[in-house]
Amino acid sequence: MKTLNVFFLLVFLILASSGKAQEIAVLKYNGGGDWYSNPTALPNLISFCNQNIQTNIAAKPQTVEPGSTDIFQFPLVHMTGHGNVIFNDDEVENLRNYLLSGGFIHIDDNYGMNEYIRKEIKKLFPEKELTEIPKNHPIFSIAYDFPNGLPKIHEHDALPPQAFGIFDNNRLLLLFTLESDLGDGWESPEVHNDPEEVRQKALKMGANIVKYAFEN
């Protein structure tokens, strides 16, 4: 594990010193869920972050599979969809190593993912509990202030938005956002016809996630 920590740190130091743009990836998982949903979401979030919080992220997000060692290149991996998710044993081990060595995964339930992803998260960390993140956590204020926690972007079941996490030594390494639909809010305006105020809330919360993942 120490070897992985050093490797991960070296990758980021090399990228930072070279001036090369960092990259974000979408997780291509198995199980039948639509991992590819919200295709305009991440490009729009990346553009917003580069313009507003001084990041230098490549405009086009990459695609990475949970069992690939390529995942260690990315400080942030985004995962979304509406349906089933399955990680096999090799993928579980690889994802766990990635997260414990400095990686970060944001899982955004695009409605219908909740019942499946919780079982897979338990595979990743059987000894840890997925706990609700308190509203005073830095992820809600690191770039933009959200004193009430996760914003509501789209309504489905008249349930409040919730942010859950897995922590290791007080570092949040996995964020699961539920009943919010941040990714829908990041999409281009014509996709959902959201008011600009709603899109801005989603993009600002997304920028918080990016900044936290890159700096912690």
C-alpha positions in Angstrom: 0.0 0.0 0.0 2.9 2.4 0.8 4.3 1.8 -2.7 0.9 2.7 -4.3 0.8 5.9 -2.1 4.2 7.0 -3.4 3.3 6.1 -7.0 0.1 8.1 -6.9 1.9 11.1 -5.4 4.7 11.0 -8.0 2.2 10.9 -10.8 0.5 14.1 -9.6 3.9 15.9 -8.9 5.1 15.1 -12.4 1.9 16.4 -13.9 1.9 19.5 -11.8 5.6 20.3 -12.6 5.1 19.7 -16.3 2.2 22.0 -16.6 0.2 19.3 -18.3 -3.5 19.4 -17.9 -4.9 17.0 -15.4 -7.7 14.7 -16.4 -11.0 13.4 -15.1 -12.5 10.1 -16.1 -15.9 8.5 -16.3 -16.1 5.0 -14.8 -17.3 2.3 -17.4 -18.7 -0.4 -15.2 -20.4 -3.7 -15.8 -23.9 -4.9 -14.8 -26.1 -3.2 -17.4 -26.4 0.3 -15.9 -26.0 3.2 -18.3 -22.6 4.4 -17.2 -22.5 6.7 -20.3 -25.6 8.8 -19.3 -25.3 12.6 -19.1 -22.7 12.9 -21.9 -22.5 16.7 -21.8 -22.3 16.9 -18.0 -18.5 16.4 -17.3 -17.3 18.6 -20.2 -19.5 21.4 -18.9 -18.3 21.0 -15.4 -14.7 20.9 -16.5 -15.2 24.1 -18.5 -16.9 25.8 -15.4 -14.0 24.7 -13.1 -11.3 25.9 -15.5 -13.0 29.3 -15.8 -13.9 29.8 -12.2 -11.7 27.9 -9.8 -8.4 28.0 -11.6 -8.1 24.4 -12.5 -6.3 23.1 -15.6 -8.3 20.1 -16.6 -8.3 18.6 -20.1 -11.6 19.5 -21.8 -12.5 16.0 -22.8 -13.1 13.5 -19.9 -11.5 10.1 -20.4 -13.2 6.7 -19.9 -11.7 4.2 -17.5 -12.7 0.7 -16.4 -12.7 -0.3 -12.6 -10.1 -3.0 -13.1 -7.6 -1.0 -15.1 -4.4 0.4 -13.7 -5.0 3.5 -15.8 -7.4 4.6 -13.1 -4.3 5.7 -11.0 -3.8 8.6 -13.5 -6.9 10.4 -12.4 -7.4 12.4 -9.2 -11.2 12.2 -9.7 -13.3 9.5 -11.3 -17.0 10.1 -11.9 -19.7 7.4 -11.9 -23.3 7.7 -12.8 -26.3 5.9 -14.2 -29.8 4.6 -13.6 -29.4 0.8 -13.1 -27.4 -2.2 -12.1 -23.7 -2.1 -11.1 -21.4 -5.1 -10.6 -17.7 -5.1 -9.6 -15.9 -8.4 -9.8 -13.2 -9.3 -7.3 -10.3 -7.9 -9.4 -12.2 -4.7 -9.9 -12.9 -4.4 -6.2 -9.3 -4.8 -5.3 -8.1 -2.3 -7.9 -10.7 0.3 -6.9 -9.9 -0.1 -3.2 -6.2 0.4 -3.9 -6.9 3.4 -6.0 -9.0 5.0 -3.3 -6.7 4.2 -0.4 -3.7 5.5 -2.3 -5.2 9.0 -2.9 -7.9 8.6 -5.5 -11.5 9.9 -5.3 -14.7 8.6 -6.7 -17.9 10.6 -7.0 -21.0 8.4 -7.6 -24.0 10.4 -8.7 -27.3 8.5 -8.6 -29.1 9.5 -11.8 -32.2 7.8 -10.2 -32.4 4.1 -10.0 -28.8 3.3 -9.0 -29.1 3.4 -5.2 -30.1 -0.2 -4.5 -27.3 -1.6 -6.6 -24.4 0.6 -5.8 -24.7 0.2 -2.0 -23.9 -3.5 -2.3 -20.9 -2.8 -4.5 -19.6 -0.1 -2.1 -19.9 -2.7 0.7 -17.7 -5.0 -1.3 -15.1 -2.2 -1.6 -15.0 -1.5 2.1 -16.8 -4.2 4.1 -15.4 -2.8 7.4 -16.6 0.7 6.8 -20.1 2.3 6.8 -21.5 4.6 4.2 -22.3 7.6 6.4 -24.1 10.8 5.7 -21.7 13.7 5.3 -22.3 16.6 7.8 -23.2 20.0 6.4 -20.1 21.5 7.9 -17.8 19.3 5.9 -15.3 21.2 3.7 -16.8 19.7 0.5 -19.7 22.0 1.0 -17.6 25.2 1.3 -14.2 24.6 -0.3 -15.0 26.8 -3.3 -18.6 27.8 -2.9 -20.8 27.9 0.2 -23.6 25.4 0.6 -24.6 25.9 4.3 -27.6 23.5 3.9 -25.5 20.7 2.3 -26.2 19.1 -1.0 -28.5 21.2 -3.3 -31.6 19.8 -4.9 -31.4 19.9 -8.7 -34.2 17.5 -9.9 -37.2 16.2 -8.1 -38.1 12.5 -8.2 -39.6 11.2 -5.0 -40.1 14.3 -2.9 -37.1 13.2 -0.8 -34.3 15.5 0.4 -30.9 15.4 -1.3 -28.3 13.4 0.6 -24.5 13.1 0.4 -23.0 9.9 1.8 -19.3 9.1 2.1 -16.6 6.6 2.9 -13.8 8.0 5.0 -10.3 6.8 5.7 -8.2 8.6 8.4 -10.7 11.5 8.1 -10.2 11.8 4.3 -13.3 11.5 2.3 -12.4 9.2 -0.6 -15.9 8.2 -1.9 -18.8 10.5 -2.3 -22.3 9.2 -3.1 -24.9 11.8 -4.0 -28.5 10.8 -3.9 -31.8 12.5 -4.7 -30.0 15.5 -6.1 -29.1 14.7 -9.8 -26.1 16.9 -9.9 -25.1 15.4 -13.3 -28.4 16.5 -14.8 -27.7 20.0 -13.7 -24.3 20.0 -15.3 -25.8 19.1 -18.7 -26.2 21.6 -21.4 -29.2 24.0 -20.9 -31.3 22.5 -23.8 -31.1 19.0 -22.4 -33.4 19.5 -19.3 -34.4 23.2 -19.7 -33.3 23.9 -16.2 -33.4 27.5 -15.0 -29.8 29.0 -15.0 -30.0 29.4 -11.2 -30.5 25.7 -10.9 -27.6 24.9 -13.3 -25.3 27.3 -11.4 -26.1 25.5 -8.1 -25.2 22.2 -9.7 -22.0 23.5 -11.3 -20.8 25.2 -8.1 -21.4 22.1 -6.1 -19.6 20.1 -8.8 -16.7 22.6 -8.5 -16.5 21.9 -4.8 -16.2 18.2 -5.5 -13.5 18.7 -8.0 -11.5 21.1 -5.8 -11.8 18.7 -2.8 -10.8 15.7 -4.9 -7.7 17.5 -6.3 -6.5 18.9 -3.0 -7.1 16.1 -0.5 
